Amino acid sequence: MNFKFYLRLFLFLCTTIFFGSNQLFSQVFEIKGRIVDSETQEYLEDVSVTLRGTAFGVKSVAGGNFSIENVVEDKYILSLNLEGYNSYEQVVKLNKNINLGDIYLVKYGAEGSGAALQKTIRATNITNLFNDRPNMLGGNMVYGIAPEPAKVEGNYYLDKKWNTASLLLYRDQKLLEGFRARYNIVANQFELMEPESNQISIMMGLRVQNFVWVDSAYKVPRYFVNGMDFFDEGSPISGFFEVLVDGELPLMRRTEAIFKESNYNTALMVGNRNHQILKRNTYYYLEGKNVIEVPTNRKKLFALFGEKAEEMEEFVNQNSLPTRDPSSLFQIFTHFNSQFEGFQPIMSQLLDQN
């Protein structure tokens, strides 16, 4: 009897110590947020929310809310998917509990230009409105007529124009040619227009290793590589990088699309009335398989060029190049790489994204 009692006590203590030590040495955190339709502002239920490459996954519930609990500290790619909507991905560096707030999903095919968002402030009691503001001061709602609904300015495309493209697929290194294409940054997917029928099909960016398209405005080829083949702080990257300068020390650019909600104050009639989709470019250099953001500090920038650091600093000073300017970075990396045998420029000048 006593032996069984002590055996049970021993097993209980071992279990307690084991699980206690796991929690002691492996911190876990929570990721939560709320998913919203970008057009209607309605909360979306039943959205699939996963941490890509892991077993963590939930569905959003009433009010668009989701919560993933007991996640070990690490860097993850949060992926949202709902039928009829563009996919959404976001890198999440988890070292504390995170509330991502409102995340907007865009219906497939919605470019955003001119799409009315149902976010109008309406008068529910015209009598009270006249009593509170008999002269209608401090607002633009006249006789109970709601102001014009907010619109979305901009788009989620790397380039909204259709460009003739060649795409190299990971599987069997198959090459697709002759299509006109455009790439949706947020959904990480291509829209391909067939040359004869003009029918549009969808291909996920995960299938494409790299692609080249001829810019329809500048009539020059532009080269893009899949970030999955590279690492940022040890983690693969979602989306594509444009190769601007190739050679000994390549220069690459990544473009992100950011949804900026309207901050218009109806009462004061100040701020931006419309929502905006803004494009943000970040510039990287490639070191082996690692993509590293180009430093803004001049001393750190010149250090990248090793033995040629002083020579590169002299080149920058002689040409009065501001090192934080993208066009100047393009000239600096072009000049450095041109000093090595076999260098061939990809483009003669830096082209902006549209």
C-alpha positions in Angstrom: 0.0 0.0 0.0 2.7 2.4 1.0 4.8 1.4 -2.1 1.9 2.2 -4.5 1.3 5.5 -2.8 5.0 6.5 -3.1 5.0 5.3 -6.7 2.0 7.5 -7.6 3.6 10.4 -5.8 6.9 9.9 -7.7 5.1 9.8 -11.1 3.1 12.9 -10.2 6.2 14.9 -9.2 8.0 13.8 -12.4 5.1 14.9 -14.6 4.9 18.2 -12.7 8.7 18.8 -13.1 8.6 17.9 -16.8 5.8 20.2 -17.8 7.0 22.9 -15.5 10.4 22.9 -17.0 9.0 23.0 -20.5 7.1 26.2 -19.7 10.1 27.6 -17.9 12.4 27.2 -20.9 9.9 27.6 -23.7 7.9 30.8 -23.6 4.6 30.7 -25.4 2.6 33.6 -26.6 -0.7 34.6 -28.3 -1.4 36.1 -31.7 -4.8 37.7 -32.2 -6.6 40.1 -34.5 -9.8 40.9 -36.3 -10.5 40.4 -40.0 -12.4 43.0 -42.0 -13.8 43.2 -45.6 -12.0 46.1 -47.1 -15.0 47.2 -49.1 -18.0 46.7 -46.8 -16.1 47.0 -43.5 -18.0 43.9 -42.3 -16.2 41.5 -40.0 -15.4 38.2 -41.7 -16.1 34.8 -40.1 -14.7 31.4 -41.0 -11.4 32.8 -42.4 -8.6 30.2 -42.3 -5.8 31.7 -40.2 -2.6 29.7 -40.1 1.1 30.0 -39.3 2.6 28.8 -42.5 4.8 25.7 -42.2 3.4 24.8 -38.7 0.4 22.9 -37.3 -1.1 26.1 -35.8 -4.4 27.1 -37.4 -7.8 28.5 -36.5 -10.9 29.9 -38.0 -12.1 33.5 -37.4 -15.3 33.6 -35.4 -18.1 36.1 -34.8 -16.9 39.7 -35.1 -14.0 38.6 -37.3 -11.9 37.8 -34.3 -9.2 35.1 -34.2 -6.7 34.0 -31.6 -3.8 31.5 -31.9 -2.5 30.6 -28.4 0.5 28.7 -27.0 2.8 29.6 -29.9 6.5 29.3 -29.1 8.7 32.4 -29.6 9.9 32.5 -33.2 9.4 34.3 -36.6 6.3 33.1 -38.5 4.4 33.9 -41.7 0.7 34.5 -40.8 -1.6 33.5 -43.7 -5.3 34.3 -44.1 -7.5 32.6 -46.7 -11.2 32.9 -47.5 -12.9 31.8 -50.7 -13.6 34.7 -52.9 -10.9 36.9 -51.4 -7.3 37.6 -52.1 -4.9 35.7 -49.8 -3.1 37.7 -47.2 0.3 37.1 -45.7 2.3 38.9 -43.0 5.6 38.2 -41.3 5.1 38.1 -37.5 8.1 38.1 -35.1 6.7 36.6 -31.9 8.5 37.5 -28.7 5.4 38.8 -26.8 1.6 38.6 -27.0 0.6 40.4 -30.2 -2.7 42.1 -31.2 -2.6 42.8 -34.9 -5.7 44.8 -34.8 -7.9 45.0 -38.0 -6.6 43.1 -41.0 -8.3 43.9 -44.3 -9.1 41.2 -46.9 -9.8 42.3 -50.4 -12.3 40.5 -52.7 -10.7 38.9 -55.7 -10.4 41.2 -58.6 -11.0 44.4 -56.6 -8.3 46.8 -57.6 -9.5 49.4 -55.2 -9.8 52.4 -57.5 -13.1 54.0 -56.9 -14.6 51.2 -54.9 -17.0 52.7 -52.4 -16.5 51.6 -48.8 -19.5 51.4 -46.6 -18.2 53.6 -43.9 -20.5 56.5 -44.1 -21.7 58.3 -41.0 -25.4 58.8 -41.4 -27.8 61.0 -39.6 -30.2 58.9 -37.5 -32.2 61.8 -36.2 -32.4 64.9 -38.4 -34.2 66.8 -35.7 -31.4 66.3 -33.2 -28.9 67.3 -35.9 -30.5 70.6 -36.4 -30.9 71.2 -32.7 -27.2 70.4 -32.1 -25.9 72.3 -35.1 -28.6 74.6 -36.5 -26.2 76.2 -38.9 -24.6 72.9 -39.9 -21.2 74.2 -38.8 -18.4 71.8 -38.3 -19.6 69.2 -40.8 -20.6 68.6 -44.3 -23.8 66.7 -43.8 -26.5 69.0 -45.3 -30.2 68.2 -44.5 -29.3 64.7 -43.4 -27.6 63.8 -46.7 -24.5 61.7 -45.9 -21.2 62.7 -47.2 -19.7 60.8 -50.2 -18.5 57.4 -49.0 -14.8 56.9 -48.7 -13.0 55.3 -51.7 -9.8 53.3 -52.0 -7.0 55.0 -53.9 -4.3 52.9 -55.4 -4.0 49.2 -56.1 -2.3 46.0 -54.8 -0.3 45.3 -58.0 3.4 45.5 -58.4 2.6 47.1 -61.7 -1.1 47.5 -62.6 -0.3 47.3 -66.4 -0.3 44.0 -68.2 3.3 43.1 -69.2 4.5 40.4 -71.5 6.2 37.9 -69.2 8.2 34.6 -69.0 7.8 32.6 -65.8 10.1 29.8 -64.6 8.3 27.3 -62.4 9.9 25.4 -59.6 8.3 22.1 -60.7 10.4 20.6 -63.5 11.8 24.0 -64.3 8.9 24.5 -66.7 9.0 27.8 -68.6 5.7 29.7 -69.3 6.0 32.2 -72.1 3.8 34.4 -74.2 1.4 35.4 -71.4 0.7 38.9 -70.3 0.9 39.1 -66.5 0.6 41.2 -63.4 1.4 40.4 -59.8 -0.7 41.0 -56.8 1.7 41.8 -53.9 -0.7 41.2 -51.0 -2.2 37.9 -52.4 1.2 36.7 -53.6 -0.4 35.6 -56.9 -0.1 36.2 -60.6 -2.9 37.0 -63.0 -2.1 35.6 -66.4 -3.9 36.6 -69.5 -3.7 34.0 -72.3 -2.5 35.5 -75.6 -5.4 34.2 -77.8 -8.5 34.0 -75.7 -7.6 36.9 -73.3 -8.9 34.7 -70.5 -7.4 35.3 -67.1 -6.1 32.5 -64.9 -4.5 32.7 -61.4 -1.2 31.2 -60.4 0.1 31.3 -56.8 3.5 33.0 -56.4 4.7 29.9 -54.5 5.0 28.1 -57.8 7.1 30.6 -59.6 10.9 30.6 -59.1 11.6 33.7 -61.0 10.1 35.8 -63.8 11.0 38.4 -66.4 8.6 40.8 -68.0 9.0 43.5 -70.5 7.9 46.8 -69.0 5.2 48.0 -71.3 6.0 51.7 -70.6 9.8 51.6 -70.8 10.1 48.6 -73.2 13.0 47.1 -71.2 13.1 43.7 -69.4 12.8 43.5 -65.6 14.0 40.6 -63.5 12.4 39.2 -60.3 13.3 36.3 -58.0 11.2 34.5 -55.4 12.1 35.4 -51.8 11.6 31.8 -50.8 15.1 31.0 -52.2 16.7 33.5 -49.7 16.7 34.2 -46.0 16.0 37.2 -43.8 17.3 36.6 -40.3 17.3 32.8 -41.1 13.7 32.7 -42.3 12.4 32.3 -45.9 10.7 35.4 -47.4 7.3 35.6 -48.9 7.0 37.6 -52.2 9.4 38.7 -54.9 12.5 40.8 -55.2 13.4 42.8 -58.3 17.1 42.4 -59.2 18.3 45.9 -60.0 22.1 45.3 -60.2 23.7 41.9 -60.6 27.3 40.9 -60.0 29.7 40.6 -57.1 27.3 42.4 -54.7 23.7 42.4 -56.1 21.2 45.2 -55.3 17.6 44.1 -55.0 14.3 45.9 -54.3 11.2 44.6 -52.5 7.9 46.4 -52.9 5.2 46.1 -50.2 1.6 47.4 -50.4 0.2 48.9 -47.3 -3.5 49.7 -46.6 -3.8 53.1 -44.9 -7.2 53.8 -43.5 -8.9 57.2 -43.9 -8.3 59.6 -41.0 -11.0 62.0 -42.2 -12.8 63.9 -39.3 -16.3 64.6 -40.5 -17.0 67.2 -37.9 -13.9 69.2 -38.6 -13.6 68.4 -42.3 -9.9 67.7 -42.0 -7.7 64.7 -42.9 -7.8 62.3 -45.9 -11.3 61.4 -46.9 -10.3 58.2 -48.9 -8.5 55.1 -47.9 -5.1 54.6 -49.6 -3.0 51.7 -50.7 0.6 52.9 -50.5 3.6 51.3 -52.1 6.8 51.1 -50.0 10.2 50.1 -51.4 13.0 48.6 -49.4 16.5 48.0 -50.8 18.6 45.0 -50.0 22.0 43.6 -50.9 22.6 39.9 -51.4 25.3 38.1 -49.4 25.2 34.4 -50.2 21.6 33.3 -49.6 20.9 36.1 -47.2 19.1 39.4 -48.1 20.2 42.2 -45.9 18.7 45.7 -45.9 21.1 48.3 -47.3 22.2 50.5 -44.4 21.3 54.2 -44.3 24.5 55.1 -42.4 27.3 56.1 -44.8 30.1 54.5 -42.9 28.2 51.1 -42.8 27.3 51.4 -46.4 30.9 51.9 -47.5 32.0 49.0 -45.3 30.0 46.7 -47.6 32.6 47.3 -50.4 35.5 45.9 -48.4 38.9 46.8 -49.9 37.2 49.2 -52.2 35.5 51.2 -49.4 37.7 54.3 -49.8 37.4 54.3 -53.6 33.6 54.0 -53.3 33.4 56.9 -50.8 35.5 59.0 -53.2 33.1 58.1 -56.1 30.1 59.2 -54.0 31.7 62.4 -52.9 32.9 63.4 -56.4 29.4 62.8 -57.9 27.6 64.4 -54.9 25.4 61.3 -54.5 23.0 61.3 -51.5 23.3 57.7 -50.2 19.7 57.4 -49.0 18.4 58.2 -52.5 17.3 55.1 -54.4 18.7 56.4 -57.7 22.0 57.1 -56.0 22.1 53.6 -54.5 21.6 52.2 -58.0 24.5 54.2 -59.4 26.8 53.2 -56.4 26.1 49.5 -56.8 26.4 49.7 -60.6 29.8 51.4 -60.3 31.1 48.9 -57.7 30.0 45.8 -59.7 31.2 47.2 -63.0 34.8 46.8 -61.7 34.5 43.0 -61.8 35.0 40.9 -64.9 31.9 39.7 -66.6 29.6 42.5 -65.3 26.6 43.2 -67.5 24.1 45.9 -66.4 20.4 44.9 -66.2 19.1 48.4 -66.8 20.6 51.8 -67.5 18.6 53.6 -65.0 16.4 52.9 -62.0 12.7 52.4 -62.9 9.9 53.2 -60.5 7.1 50.8 -59.7 3.7 51.8 -60.9 
